[in-house]
């Protein structure tokens, strides 16, 4: 994933899709971050929408993302 960020301008965000229900992983997230330690949109639609407690699922994902930053 580090090679992906090298090819994409620092100002352009990257979409990291499929995290959660689709089996995508947050591993390597830090290598996609831009110089401001942001710039990545993480998609986990089904992992949140279909969770027993969607609000808790969203909070858990947020905490996991912040830990990987």
Buried (B, 14 or more C-beta within 10 A) or exposed (E): BEEEBEEBEEEEEBEBEBBBBEEBEBEEBBEBBBEEEEBBEBBBEEBBEEBEEEEEBBEBBEEBBEEBE
